[in-house]
Amino acid sequence: MKKFLVLVACFIMVVGFGISRANAAGFGFYGTVGSGSGDFTFEGSPAFDVDTTHSGAGFVFDSAVARDTLFNYQLNLGYDKFTLEDPTGDELELSGLMISNAFGFGVVRTEGFRMWLGPEIRLAWASGSKNVTDYDLFGLGFGPALGMNFNLPGPVTLALKVGYQIINYSGEANTPYTWYDVDVKEKMAYVNLSLMFRSSGDTF
């Protein structure tokens, strides 16, 4: 419950920031895929390697899609499907909520194109079931992100974002008889495509 409250508090904070900047910003939708590798540890057992994949979609907000300003903040909020595959090919599928917060600096700024880079923080809450075991994990990640906004005539922007995240998940695996602490340490790269609509104040 404590981890869930932290996630809700962060969501309220970023949404409040977005509302305060809504007169000069972009809103829209994104889709994303990613893959990587990690270490999976059950309480009291040695860690083993896993391959990981992500796919998801959701809402995107950006405080400066086209404006000629150095700084932009980008929020992604949506669904994330998280799959872990062990060396035998056995898979564990989890899904849940993902919130990413990117803090960008516009290194290229023109009327039709903006390229930014900066740090990104990711929060995730993933759950799922396999073989009468319920998994509930909370993740915190950090890494660099690079974004490119292609500003089309009118209010439409197509955006590409690529990034790399080091994410630590912690939580529980609950069986009908007992429960275990679970930890996953993941390194993954992702690609994110967005369609955004700029407000009247978000112009070069």
HELIX and SHEET records of a PDB file:
HELIX    1   1 LYS A    2  SER A   20  1                                  19    
HELIX    2   2 ALA A   22  ALA A   24  5                                   3    
SHEET    1   A 9 GLY A  26  PHE A  42  0                                        
SHEET    2   A 9 PHE A  48  ASP A  62 -1                                        
SHEET    3   A 9 PHE A  71  GLU A  85 -1                                        
SHEET    4   A 9 GLU A  91  ARG A 109 -1                                        
SHEET    5   A 9 PHE A 113  LYS A 130 -1                                        
SHEET    6   A 9 THR A 133  ASN A 151 -1                                        
SHEET    7   A 9 VAL A 156  ASN A 174 -1                                        
SHEET    8   A 9 TRP A 179  ARG A 198 -1                                        
SHEET    9   A 9 GLY A  26  PHE A  42 -1                                        
END                                                                             
